[in-house]
Amino acid sequence: MSNVETQRICKPGDYRSDVKPIWCPGCGDYHVLLSFTRAFAELALLPEETVVVSGIGCSSRIPAYTSCYGFHGVHGRSLAVATGLKVARPDLTVVVASGDGDGYSIGGNHFIQACRRNVDLTYVVMDNRVYGMTKGQPSPTTEPDFDTALTPGGTGLSPFHPLVIALASGANFVARAFSGEPNETANILVEAIRHPGFSFVEVLSPCVTFRPDEREWKNQVHPAPVGATSDPAKAARRLMTDDGFNIGILYRGERRPYQAQIGPKSVDLSELEKDFTL
Amino acid sequence: MSKARPVVRNVVDLLTLAYRIETDAVERYRLLADQMESHNNPDLVKVFRDLTRAEQIHADEIRRLAGDIDLTRRSDALGSVWQKDESPEEVDLAAAHYLMTPWHALQLALAGEKRALAFFTSIVETAKDAKVKEMAAELVEEEAEHVNLVYRLLRKYPKPADSWSQDGDPPVAQD
């Protein structure tokens, strides 16, 4: 990369598109967008060599607001798209954006398999513990006593624990961030993108419309009391005993990332077709 | 990981930081104005656009003070200056609300100006270089004027009733 190019792209604003973001005022996702652009600038990524892939939901609007390549995919399938892209084009930096509904419910199995495969992706889930775009239904991370007109008396269901599931499934980097600290979140994203293999960053990103109580998160988050470990069992134990508001890098694994095996240079499709002839 | 405060070794560093603080504020107010435009709150659009212009004027003034020094290039080269906290004058996006009033917007601006004032005051108090101290003192005066300006603007916009956030016809009702 030449100095001229680095100079050209080193400002966070250069990673923003002309499209004005449409989220509710006060939404944490505005901050996450800032963190994305700050992290990209810190890493001096070229927009044309960076791809932001997403699924469906408020958080998944992000690709349109960046000047990088983007793919606004099918609900819950962002990781499938991103995996294919990264395996086919390992030279690209691929960042995946999702939410707790898209990522853990509709795309729950893709999440587990992506952790297991350990392809060199960075997966950012903006968790607001509610389906915001469709007006406030409970998501897999919603608390059991979330009492609304749609869930009278609460769901009574224990929430999903994404960070522990990521560890158990083989993710190579696990972190938790808070949208209200965009610089800290950008620092975590920088580390996540740099780390080889599948990096998972849960960003607590308040939905001020359907979860106004989440405005209080800014008073509840705190730095994790200890630094990252490379022992997944230790990391899982720490996560299972924390209050859900520990912020920082929690786990840095050492698994080798998945890389596609180099196959034959070309495949004769007519030969292949013969195998499938009935 | 976090730095307490960016290092100010000389007047050029100080002016670069001052310029960065103002341009960060320009960006943030523009973003808030855009948000309010999307949510059809024209009073707030006007306030945030006015604040954007005011911060741009402050940035231009600092560039004038710097003379031939290319503050834009230096500011860009700084990268992430504030590792954890945000730039002093950047208002908190999380504080935005679709029914917020000009009073709320000006409260955010006031808090930002006061943070900037405190930032430059701390440099005056701790700087060892006489020229840095002198320039920081000048910037303190500038920021004090900005604080006064926001207070004057606030006289036009009284504090709204506590019910300001109640919406008789909420756009997001679940029922």
Contacts between the chains, C-beta under 8 A, distances in Angstrom:
chain1	res1	chain2	res2	distance
A	10	B	76	6.4
A	10	B	77	7.7
A	10	B	79	7.2
A	11	B	76	5.4
A	13	B	27	6.9
A	20	B	34	4.6
A	20	B	37	7.4
A	20	B	38	6.3
A	21	B	31	7.9
A	21	B	34	7.5
A	21	B	35	7.6
A	21	B	38	8.0
A	22	B	38	5.2
A	23	B	35	7.9
A	24	B	39	7.7
A	24	B	98	6.3
A	25	B	32	7.8
A	25	B	35	5.0
A	25	B	36	7.0
A	25	B	39	6.1
A	25	B	96	3.6
A	25	B	97	5.7
A	25	B	98	4.9
A	25	B	100	7.1
A	26	B	93	7.1
A	26	B	94	5.5
A	26	B	95	6.8
A	26	B	96	4.5
A	26	B	97	5.6
A	26	B	98	7.9
A	28	B	94	6.6
A	30	B	31	7.0
A	30	B	35	7.5
A	30	B	93	4.7
A	31	B	93	5.7
A	31	B	94	6.9
A	34	B	93	7.9
A	38	B	80	6.1
A	41	B	79	7.1
A	41	B	80	7.9
A	42	B	79	6.3
A	42	B	80	5.9
A	135	B	172	6.2
A	135	B	174	5.7
A	136	B	172	7.4
A	136	B	174	5.1
A	148	B	174	5.9
A	149	B	174	4.6
A	149	B	175	4.9
A	150	B	174	5.3
A	179	B	94	7.5
A	180	B	92	7.4
A	180	B	94	5.2
A	181	B	84	6.5
A	182	B	86	6.9
A	183	B	80	6.1
A	183	B	82	5.7
A	183	B	83	5.8
A	183	B	84	5.6
A	183	B	85	7.1
A	183	B	86	6.4
A	184	B	1	7.6
A	184	B	2	7.3
A	184	B	83	7.5
A	184	B	84	5.1
A	186	B	80	6.6
A	187	B	1	5.9
A	187	B	80	7.6
A	187	B	83	6.5
A	206	B	94	6.8
A	208	B	94	7.4
A	208	B	97	7.3
A	209	B	172	5.3
A	210	B	172	6.9
A	210	B	174	7.8
A	215	B	94	7.0
A	218	B	94	6.7
